C-alpha cells in the first residue's frame, strides 16, 4: 500500500506479483481504503 500511495508503480506492481494479485485489485483495494479513511475521519 505504501508503494501505491507514494506513486512507486513499478514497486507496487512487483509486490503485487509476489503476492499473486492483479495490479487492478491492488489499486481498487487502495482506493477503498482511502475512501474508508476519509469516511472514518469526517467530522473528527
C-alpha positions in Angstrom: 0.0 0.0 0.0 2.8 2.4 0.7 4.3 1.9 -2.7 0.9 2.5 -4.3 0.3 5.6 -2.1 3.7 7.1 -3.0 3.4 6.5 -6.7 6.0 3.9 -6.9 4.1 2.0 -9.6 6.8 -0.5 -10.6 7.4 -1.4 -6.9 3.7 -1.8 -6.3 3.4 -4.0 -9.4 6.4 -6.1 -8.3 4.9 -6.6 -4.8 1.5 -7.5 -6.3 3.1 -10.1 -8.5 4.9 -11.6 -5.5 1.5 -11.9 -3.8 -0.1 -13.2 -7.0 -2.5 -10.3 -7.0 -3.6 -8.3 -10.1 -2.5 -4.7 -10.2 -6.1 -3.7 -10.6 -7.1 -5.4 -7.4 -4.3 -3.6 -5.5 -5.4 -0.3 -6.9 -9.0 -0.9 -6.1 -8.2 -2.0 -2.6 -6.1 1.1 -2.1 -8.9 3.3 -3.3 -11.4 1.6 -1.0 -9.0 2.0 2.0 -8.6 5.7 1.1 -12.4 6.2 1.0 -12.9 4.4 4.3 -10.2 6.5 6.0 -11.9 9.7 4.7 -15.3 8.5 5.9 -13.9 7.5 9.3 -12.3 10.9 9.9 -15.1 13.1 8.6 -16.2 15.3 11.3 -13.4 14.4 13.6 
